[in-house]
Amino acid sequence: MGTNDRPIGVTVLSFMAFAASPTLVVLMGGFFFTILTEDVLPSVRPDPVEFVMFWTFLALTAAAFLAIAWISFRAGLDLWKMANRGRRLASVSMVLLLLLGIVYFLIGEFWSTVAGSSICAVSVFFSVYLQLPSIRRRFEAASQESS
């Protein structure tokens, strides 16, 4: 399938998904750097339960970041290949992104409101875009060609 067969919006969304994947890994690194450079790390001697809970939290956080990064990469790859799974993954991601945008919007500070509004706008735009009959037909046609 050539690039001419892929709608420009799907190409943009694919690049966004590809870009989100390493960005999530970098954000995870920044999160861990911030947490681990604080002077509030629990010690195993005074409170072993707090120590285990802290490291369990960090392990679960790392697993979540890496899982979302992998899903983002797969969505980008599937969108690039015009696989219907990529469209579904992107649609679900847009709903989650909308929720994040609403949270930012409700914080109420100027820049968080601007960021939240922008995130919500992108999310709604691509949610509607991916459900357009012409786009859905393109994905269905591409899946029939690859079968």
C-alpha positions in Angstrom: 0.0 0.0 0.0 1.5 3.3 -1.0 1.5 6.5 1.0 -1.1 8.0 -1.4 -3.6 5.5 0.0 -3.3 6.7 3.5 -5.3 9.8 4.5 -3.2 12.7 5.8 -5.1 12.7 9.1 -4.2 9.1 9.7 -0.5 9.9 8.8 -0.5 12.7 11.3 -2.1 10.6 14.0 0.4 7.8 13.3 3.3 10.3 13.8 1.7 11.6 17.0 1.4 8.0 18.3 5.1 7.3 17.3 6.2 10.5 19.0 4.2 9.7 22.2 5.9 6.4 22.7 9.5 7.7 23.4 8.0 10.8 25.1 6.3 8.5 27.7 9.6 6.8 28.4 11.4 10.1 28.9 8.5 11.3 31.2 8.9 8.1 33.2 12.6 8.8 33.5 11.9 12.3 34.7 9.3 11.1 37.2 11.8 8.6 38.6 14.6 11.1 38.7 12.4 13.5 40.6 11.2 10.8 43.1 14.6 9.2 43.6 16.5 12.5 44.2 14.1 13.6 46.9 15.2 13.2 50.5 12.0 11.3 51.3 13.0 7.8 50.2 11.8 5.3 52.8 14.4 3.1 54.6 14.0 -0.6 55.1 15.0 -0.4 58.8 12.4 1.8 60.5 9.4 0.8 58.3 9.8 -2.2 56.0 6.1 -2.0 54.9 6.5 1.5 53.7 9.7 0.6 51.9 8.0 -2.3 50.1 5.0 -0.2 49.2 7.2 2.5 47.8 9.2 0.2 45.5 6.0 -1.6 44.5 4.5 1.7 43.5 7.5 2.5 41.5 7.5 -0.9 39.8 3.8 -0.6 38.9 4.3 3.0 37.7 7.2 1.8 35.4 5.0 -1.0 34.1 2.1 1.4 33.4 4.4 3.9 31.5 6.0 1.1 29.5 2.7 -0.5 28.7 1.2 2.7 27.5 4.3 3.5 25.5 4.1 0.1 23.8 0.4 0.5 23.0 1.2 3.9 21.6 3.9 2.5 19.4 1.6 -0.4 18.2 -1.2 2.1 17.5 1.2 4.2 15.4 2.4 1.2 13.5 -1.1 -0.1 12.9 -2.3 3.3 11.8 0.7 3.5 9.4 -0.3 0.1 7.9 -4.0 1.2 7.9 -4.9 -1.8 10.2 -8.3 -1.4 11.8 -6.8 -2.3 15.2 -4.8 0.9 15.0 -8.0 2.9 14.4 -9.6 1.3 17.4 -6.6 1.8 19.6 -6.4 5.4 18.6 -10.1 5.9 19.3 -9.7 4.5 22.8 -6.6 6.7 23.3 -8.6 9.8 22.3 -11.2 9.1 25.0 -8.4 8.7 27.6 -6.7 11.9 26.2 -10.1 13.7 26.5 -10.2 12.7 30.2 -6.7 14.1 30.7 -7.7 17.3 29.0 -10.7 17.7 31.2 -8.5 17.2 34.3 -6.1 19.9 33.1 -9.0 22.2 32.2 -10.5 21.8 35.7 -7.3 22.8 37.5 -8.3 26.3 36.7 -4.9 28.0 36.3 -4.4 29.9 33.0 -1.9 27.6 31.4 -3.5 24.4 32.5 -6.8 25.7 31.1 -5.1 26.5 27.8 -3.4 23.0 27.8 -6.6 21.3 28.8 -8.6 23.0 26.1 -6.0 22.2 23.4 -5.9 18.5 24.5 -9.7 18.3 24.5 -9.9 19.9 21.0 -7.3 17.5 19.5 -9.0 14.5 21.2 -12.5 15.4 20.0 -11.2 16.3 16.5 -9.4 12.9 16.0 -12.3 11.0 17.7 -14.7 12.4 15.2 -12.2 12.0 12.3 -11.6 8.3 13.0 -15.4 7.6 13.0 -16.0 9.4 9.6 -17.6 6.9 7.2 -14.9 7.7 4.5 -12.1 7.0 7.0 -13.7 3.8 8.2 -14.1 2.6 4.6 -10.4 3.3 3.9 -9.4 1.1 6.9 -11.9 -1.7 5.9 -10.6 -1.6 2.3 -7.0 -1.7 3.5 -7.8 -4.7 5.7 -9.5 -6.5 2.8 -6.4 -5.8 0.6 -4.0 -7.3 3.2 -6.1 -10.5 3.6 
